[in-house]
Amino acid sequence: MAKNRLLLGCGILAKEVRYLIVKNGWPLDTDFLDSSLHVNFEKLATELRKGLARNQQRDIIVFYGCCHPRIEQMLTDAHTFRTEGQNCVEMLLGRELFMDKLNAGAFFLLEDWALRWDDAIAATFGSNPEIVREIFQLSNQSLLCLRTPCSDDFEQQALAVSEKVGLPVEWMDVGLEHLEKVLQQAVTTKVKP
């Protein structure tokens, strides 16, 4: 029955999550959704509900933060729960480091977002470069690019994003310890009778 377990959620850290599942031998399948859904509440709700319905015969853990204002109600209705954390970046960095960098004005850029930037941003903010720059410069001081042990080289894409938003690039190499703890807690919670 344990192999009936499934992690359904955001695909932003799909490589990292799959790595940790193998590393820990968790009997857990995955169903990842598009990582840019958090910018459109209606699409996120639709796709999450579809994923829950598609996997209704499974024992589901949801891999999302507070990415939708009604996520807790959706998960209660589906008789499941989500991973702990405000969002995927907090799950990756841990709350303290996440808040420190956020308060310092960082906009966090992960590999998947860097690779698909134009599609996600145009769909959200339109294609006017001046408006996009203004939006990102309003509350951000830098583009903090997070590299994990699973990341490929996305330096060129990050530099292109930096040019588009008008923010300087900073790099941070991060481990998977915090993400692993979040997933371990969710798996352990799901196993409890």
C-alpha positions, 0 to 999 in steps of 0.5 A, spaced: 500 500 500 505 504 501 507 505 493 500 508 492 503 514 495 504 520 491 507 527 491 502 532 487 505 539 486 509 544 483 514 542 478 519 548 480 524 543 484 522 537 480 529 534 479 531 536 487 525 532 489 526 526 485 533 526 487 531 526 494 526 520 493 531 516 490 536 518 496 531 516 501 528 510 498 521 513 499 515 509 496 513 515 493 511 517 485 510 524 483 505 528 479 508 535 477 504 541 475 507 547 471 511 551 476 508 558 473 501 556 476 502 560 482 502 567 478 494 565 476 490 563 481 484 560 477 489 556 473 493 554 479 486 552 482 484 548 476 490 544 475 491 542 482 483 540 482 485 536 476 491 533 479 487 531 485 481 528 481 486 524 476 490 521 482 484 520 487 485 513 488 492 515 490 494 517 497 496 524 496 501 529 499 501 536 496 507 539 494 505 547 495 506 552 499 501 558 500 500 559 493 493 560 493 489 563 498 484 557 498 489 552 498 487 549 505 480 548 503 481 545 497 486 540 500 481 539 506 476 537 501 480 532 498 482 529 504 489 531 504 495 536 506 500 540 503 508 540 505 510 545 510 512 552 508 510 559 505 513 557 498 518 552 495 524 557 496 522 557 503 522 550 503 529 550 499 532 555 504 529 554 510 525 560 513 530 564 516 535 565 510 529 565 506 526 571 510 533 574 511 534 574 503 527 577 502 528 582 507 534 584 503 530 585 497 532 579 493 527 576 487 529 569 487 530 565 481 530 558 480 533 554 474 526 552 471 523 559 472 530 562 468 529 557 462 521 559 461 522 566 463 519 569 457 513 565 457 511 565 464 512 573 465 509 575 458 502 571 460 502 574 467 505 582 466 504 582 458 510 584 453 511 591 455 519 591 457 518 598 461 512 595 465 516 589 467 522 592 469 518 597 473 514 591 477 521 588 478 524 594 481 519 596 485 520 591 491 527 588 489 534 590 489 537 583 486 536 577 482 538 572 487 539 565 483 539 559 487 543 553 484 542 546 487 546 540 487 541 538 481 541 544 477 544 545 470 548 551 468 543 556 467 547 562 467 546 565 460 538 565 462 539 568 468 543 574 465 538 575 460 533 575 465 537 580 469 537 584 463 530 584 462 528 586 469 534 591 470 536 588 477 544 585 478 545 578 479 547 574 485 548 567 485 547 562 491 549 555 492 544 551 496 544 544 499 537 540 499 537 539 507 531 544 508 527 541 502 529 534 505 526 535 512 520 538 509 519 532 505 521 527 510 516 531 515 510 530 510 512 523 508 512 521 516 505 525 517 502 521 511 505 514 514 502 515 521 495 511 522 
